[in-house]
Amino acid sequence: MKKLSMILVLATFCLFSCQDKADKVPADDSVEVTGPLEVVKSGTLSNQSGAGTRGTVQLVKDQAGKFYISLSDNFTTKFSTGTVTVYLSTASSLRLNESGSFQLLGLANRPGAHFYELQGNKDDKFTHAIIWCGAAAIPFGNALLE
């Protein structure tokens, strides 16, 4: 019962802190990618914090050799507006106090496909993608990239 109460409190907080506020919602940080892509790694998002997160995360490479993290067409989270961010991480949980253990990719303020260009080459130390609510500082989902 205590666990259920905690989830309800967190979900309520996220509903109000991570939802769309027309004048405060930052732009989506994803980029448009065309052409054939090679899937290097892939993982399925696990839902966390009752956010209803689902979809697939992939590390892909285009014909020019650029790497991207992609969220699938069916990516969604109940609170996909506001401060929902995408990170790469060295673990299944985001450790913001450990420099070098994460890389911020950008915002995911709408459901559906997103692409985030990786600067430089891919870094194999990052094993997970994390969907994070910045306003509530809680995870919305994670995926092991294999």
C-alpha positions as protocol buffer text, in pm:
chain_id: "A"
residue {
  index: 1
  type: MET
  ca { x: 0 y: 0 z: 0 }
}
residue {
  index: 2
  type: LYS
  ca { x: 284 y: 236 z: 87 }
}
residue {
  index: 3
  type: LYS
  ca { x: 447 y: 167 z: -253 }
}
residue {
  index: 4
  type: LEU
  ca { x: 120 y: 240 z: -435 }
}
residue {
  index: 5
  type: SER
  ca { x: 80 y: 568 z: -245 }
}
residue {
  index: 6
  type: MET
  ca { x: 434 y: 672 z: -340 }
}
residue {
  index: 7
  type: ILE
  ca { x: 371 y: 594 z: -708 }
}
residue {
  index: 8
  type: LEU
  ca { x: 50 y: 799 z: -702 }
}
residue {
  index: 9
  type: VAL
  ca { x: 229 y: 1096 z: -542 }
}
residue {
  index: 10
  type: LEU
  ca { x: 510 y: 1080 z: -800 }
}
residue {
  index: 11
  type: ALA
  ca { x: 267 y: 1042 z: -1090 }
}
residue {
  index: 12
  type: THR
  ca { x: 63 y: 1341 z: -969 }
}
residue {
  index: 13
  type: PHE
  ca { x: 377 y: 1551 z: -932 }
}
residue {
  index: 14
  type: CYS
  ca { x: 489 y: 1455 z: -1283 }
}
residue {
  index: 15
  type: LEU
  ca { x: 148 y: 1525 z: -1427 }
}
residue {
  index: 16
  type: PHE
  ca { x: 176 y: 1886 z: -1317 }
}
residue {
  index: 17
  type: SER
  ca { x: 551 y: 1940 z: -1349 }
}
residue {
  index: 18
  type: CYS
  ca { x: 615 y: 1756 z: -1678 }
}
residue {
  index: 19
  type: GLN
  ca { x: 309 y: 1852 z: -1872 }
}
residue {
  index: 20
  type: ASP
  ca { x: 266 y: 2101 z: -2151 }
}
residue {
  index: 21
  type: LYS
  ca { x: 274 y: 2466 z: -2057 }
}
residue {
  index: 22
  type: ALA
  ca { x: 236 y: 2647 z: -2389 }
}
residue {
  index: 23
  type: ASP
  ca { x: 476 y: 2932 z: -2319 }
}
residue {
  index: 24
  type: LYS
  ca { x: 736 y: 2725 z: -2131 }
}
residue {
  index: 25
  type: VAL
  ca { x: 779 y: 2407 z: -2335 }
}
residue {
  index: 26
  type: PRO
  ca { x: 1122 y: 2404 z: -2497 }
}
residue {
  index: 27
  type: ALA
  ca { x: 1159 y: 2288 z: -2854 }
}
residue {
  index: 28
  type: ASP
  ca { x: 1216 y: 1923 z: -2931 }
}
residue {
  index: 29
  type: ASP
  ca { x: 1590 y: 1856 z: -2978 }
}
residue {
  index: 30
  type: SER
  ca { x: 1563 y: 1572 z: -3227 }
}
residue {
  index: 31
  type: VAL
  ca { x: 1692 y: 1601 z: -3584 }
}
residue {
  index: 32
  type: GLU
  ca { x: 1554 y: 1470 z: -3913 }
}
residue {
  index: 33
  type: VAL
  ca { x: 1739 y: 1176 z: -4065 }
}
residue {
  index: 34
  type: THR
  ca { x: 1684 y: 1028 z: -4411 }
}
residue {
  index: 35
  type: GLY
  ca { x: 1829 y: 744 z: -4611 }
}
residue {
  index: 36
  type: PRO
  ca { x: 1917 y: 390 z: -4517 }
}
residue {
  index: 37
  type: LEU
  ca { x: 2035 y: 337 z: -4160 }
}
residue {
  index: 38
  type: GLU
  ca { x: 2236 y: 52 z: -4011 }
}
residue {
  index: 39
  type: VAL
  ca { x: 2116 y: -63 z: -3668 }
}
residue {
  index: 40
  type: VAL
  ca { x: 2424 y: -104 z: -3446 }
}
residue {
  index: 41
  type: LYS
  ca { x: 2249 y: -169 z: -3112 }
}
residue {
  index: 42
  type: SER
  ca { x: 1888 y: -184 z: -2998 }
}
residue {
  index: 43
  type: GLY
  ca { x: 1682 y: -212 z: -2680 }
}
residue {
  index: 44
  type: THR
  ca { x: 1321 y: -205 z: -2562 }
}
residue {
  index: 45
  type: LEU
  ca { x: 1220 y: 61 z: -2311 }
}
residue {
  index: 46
  type: SER
  ca { x: 1111 y: -58 z: -1968 }
}
residue {
  index: 47
  type: ASN
  ca { x: 843 y: 158 z: -1808 }
}
residue {
  index: 48
  type: GLN
  ca { x: 936 y: 328 z: -1479 }
}
residue {
  index: 49
  type: SER
  ca { x: 756 y: 551 z: -1227 }
}
residue {
  index: 50
  type: GLY
  ca { x: 415 y: 467 z: -1374 }
}
residue {
  index: 51
  type: ALA
  ca { x: 484 y: 691 z: -1677 }
}
residue {
  index: 52
  type: GLY
  ca { x: 354 y: 443 z: -1936 }
}
residue {
  index: 53
  type: THR
  ca { x: 679 y: 465 z: -2133 }
}
residue {
  index: 54
  type: ARG
  ca { x: 716 y: 226 z: -2425 }
}
residue {
  index: 55
  type: GLY
  ca { x: 904 y: 194 z: -2751 }
}
residue {
  index: 56
  type: THR
  ca { x: 1241 y: 95 z: -2887 }
}
residue {
  index: 57
  type: VAL
  ca { x: 1573 y: 277 z: -2869 }
}
residue {
  index: 58
  type: GLN
  ca { x: 1838 y: 214 z: -3133 }
}
residue {
  index: 59
  type: LEU
  ca { x: 2194 y: 323 z: -3201 }
}
residue {
  index: 60
  type: VAL
  ca { x: 2202 y: 370 z: -3578 }
}
residue {
  index: 61
  type: LYS
  ca { x: 2461 y: 477 z: -3836 }
}
residue {
  index: 62
  type: ASP
  ca { x: 2386 y: 657 z: -4162 }
}
residue {
  index: 63
  type: GLN
  ca { x: 2571 y: 617 z: -4495 }
}
residue {
  index: 64
  type: ALA
  ca { x: 2800 y: 911 z: -4410 }
}
residue {
  index: 65
  type: GLY
  ca { x: 2917 y: 733 z: -4092 }
}
residue {
  index: 66
  type: LYS
  ca { x: 2727 y: 958 z: -3847 }
}
residue {
  index: 67
  type: PHE
  ca { x: 2577 y: 794 z: -3541 }
}
residue {
  index: 68
  type: TYR
  ca { x: 2232 y: 868 z: -3397 }
}
residue {
  index: 69
  type: ILE
  ca { x: 2015 y: 746 z: -3113 }
}
residue {
  index: 70
  type: SER
  ca { x: 1662 y: 688 z: -3237 }
}
residue {
  index: 71
  type: LEU
  ca { x: 1333 y: 647 z: -3056 }
}
residue {
  index: 72
  type: SER
  ca { x: 1083 y: 435 z: -3249 }
}
residue {
  index: 73
  type: ASP
  ca { x: 758 y: 549 z: -3410 }
}
residue {
  index: 74
  type: ASN
  ca { x: 568 y: 389 z: -3121 }
}
residue {
  index: 75
  type: PHE
  ca { x: 768 y: 575 z: -2852 }
}
residue {
  index: 76
  type: THR
  ca { x: 537 y: 724 z: -2594 }
}
residue {
  index: 77
  type: THR
  ca { x: 513 y: 824 z: -2233 }
}
residue {
  index: 78
  type: LYS
  ca { x: 204 y: 956 z: -2056 }
}
residue {
  index: 79
  type: PHE
  ca { x: 383 y: 1282 z: -1988 }
}
residue {
  index: 80
  type: SER
  ca { x: 563 y: 1336 z: -2320 }
}
residue {
  index: 81
  type: THR
  ca { x: 572 y: 1713 z: -2287 }
}
residue {
  index: 82
  type: GLY
  ca { x: 768 y: 1950 z: -2068 }
}
residue {
  index: 83
  type: THR
  ca { x: 1105 y: 1832 z: -1943 }
}
residue {
  index: 84
  type: VAL
  ca { x: 1120 y: 1473 z: -2066 }
}
residue {
  index: 85
  type: THR
  ca { x: 1481 y: 1419 z: -2170 }
}
residue {
  index: 86
  type: VAL
  ca { x: 1681 y: 1140 z: -2330 }
}
residue {
  index: 87
  type: TYR
  ca { x: 2021 y: 1036 z: -2196 }
}
residue {
  index: 88
  type: LEU
  ca { x: 2281 y: 774 z: -2268 }
}
residue {
  index: 89
  type: SER
  ca { x: 2412 y: 617 z: -1949 }
}
residue {
  index: 90
  type: THR
  ca { x: 2672 y: 369 z: -1827 }
}
residue {
  index: 91
  type: ALA
  ca { x: 2403 y: 199 z: -1612 }
}
residue {
  index: 92
  type: SER
  ca { x: 2028 y: 138 z: -1600 }
}
residue {
  index: 93
  type: SER
  ca { x: 1990 y: 427 z: -1355 }
}
residue {
  index: 94
  type: LEU
  ca { x: 2097 y: 784 z: -1422 }
}
residue {
  index: 95
  type: ARG
  ca { x: 2373 y: 905 z: -1190 }
}
residue {
  index: 96
  type: LEU
  ca { x: 2384 y: 1280 z: -1252 }
}
residue {
  index: 97
  type: ASN
  ca { x: 2641 y: 1329 z: -974 }
}
residue {
  index: 98
  type: GLU
  ca { x: 2895 y: 1107 z: -1158 }
}
residue {
  index: 99
  type: SER
  ca { x: 3055 y: 1300 z: -1440 }
}
residue {
  index: 100
  type: GLY
  ca { x: 3127 y: 1082 z: -1741 }
}
residue {
  index: 101
  type: SER
  ca { x: 2852 y: 833 z: -1655 }
}
residue {
  index: 102
  type: PHE
  ca { x: 2592 y: 996 z: -1881 }
}
residue {
  index: 103
  type: GLN
  ca { x: 2543 y: 1200 z: -2196 }
}
residue {
  index: 104
  type: LEU
  ca { x: 2241 y: 1426 z: -2243 }
}
residue {
  index: 105
  type: LEU
  ca { x: 2094 y: 1385 z: -2591 }
}
residue {
  index: 106
  type: GLY
  ca { x: 1795 y: 1620 z: -2580 }
}
residue {
  index: 107
  type: LEU
  ca { x: 1425 y: 1662 z: -2520 }
}
residue {
  index: 108
  type: ALA
  ca { x: 1146 y: 1426 z: -2623 }
}
residue {
  index: 109
  type: ASN
  ca { x: 840 y: 1650 z: -2596 }
}
residue {
  index: 110
  type: ARG
  ca { x: 612 y: 1449 z: -2821 }
}
residue {
  index: 111
  type: PRO
  ca { x: 535 y: 1084 z: -2886 }
}
residue {
  index: 112
  type: GLY
  ca { x: 675 y: 913 z: -3194 }
}
residue {
  index: 113
  type: ALA
  ca { x: 1007 y: 890 z: -3372 }
}
residue {
  index: 114
  type: HIS
  ca { x: 1305 y: 1101 z: -3265 }
}
residue {
  index: 115
  type: PHE
  ca { x: 1670 y: 1107 z: -3378 }
}
residue {
  index: 116
  type: TYR
  ca { x: 1955 y: 1256 z: -3173 }
}
residue {
  index: 117
  type: GLU
  ca { x: 2290 y: 1299 z: -3345 }
}
residue {
  index: 118
  type: LEU
  ca { x: 2589 y: 1181 z: -3144 }
}
residue {
  index: 119
  type: GLN
  ca { x: 2879 y: 1423 z: -3164 }
}
residue {
  index: 120
  type: GLY
  ca { x: 3190 y: 1240 z: -3282 }
}
residue {
  index: 121
  type: ASN
  ca { x: 3206 y: 862 z: -3268 }
}
residue {
  index: 122
  type: LYS
  ca { x: 2987 y: 644 z: -3051 }
}
residue {
  index: 123
  type: ASP
  ca { x: 3119 y: 571 z: -2704 }
}
residue {
  index: 124
  type: ASP
  ca { x: 3084 y: 203 z: -2608 }
}
residue {
  index: 125
  type: LYS
  ca { x: 3084 y: 283 z: -2236 }
}
residue {
  index: 126
  type: PHE
  ca { x: 2721 y: 395 z: -2270 }
}
residue {
  index: 127
  type: THR
  ca { x: 2512 y: 79 z: -2236 }
}
residue {
  index: 128
  type: HIS
  ca { x: 2166 y: 223 z: -2163 }
}
residue {
  index: 129
  type: ALA
  ca { x: 1924 y: 485 z: -2288 }
}
residue {
  index: 130
  type: ILE
  ca { x: 1731 y: 666 z: -2015 }
}
residue {
  index: 131
  type: ILE
  ca { x: 1403 y: 858 z: -2046 }
}
residue {
  index: 132
  type: TRP
  ca { x: 1407 y: 1112 z: -1763 }
}
residue {
  index: 133
  type: CYS
  ca { x: 1165 y: 1370 z: -1621 }
}
residue {
  index: 134
  type: GLY
  ca { x: 1389 y: 1664 z: -1536 }
}
residue {
  index: 135
  type: ALA
  ca { x: 1127 y: 1854 z: -1337 }
}
residue {
  index: 136
  type: ALA
  ca { x: 1057 y: 1563 z: -1102 }
}
residue {
  index: 137
  type: ALA
  ca { x: 1408 y: 1412 z: -1124 }
}
residue {
  index: 138
  type: ILE
  ca { x: 1271 y: 1062 z: -1177 }
}
residue {
  index: 139
  type: PRO
  ca { x: 1316 y: 798 z: -1447 }
}
residue {
  index: 140
  type: PHE
  ca { x: 1036 y: 737 z: -1694 }
}
residue {
  index: 141
  type: GLY
  ca { x: 1208 y: 442 z: -1860 }
}
residue {
  index: 142
  type: ASN
  ca { x: 1533 y: 278 z: -1963 }
}
residue {
  index: 143
  type: ALA
  ca { x: 1660 y: 40 z: -2229 }
}
residue {
  index: 144
  type: LEU
  ca { x: 1968 y: -180 z: -2239 }
}
residue {
  index: 145
  type: LEU
  ca { x: 2135 y: -131 z: -2578 }
}
residue {
  index: 146
  type: GLU
  ca { x: 2274 y: -459 z: -2715 }
}
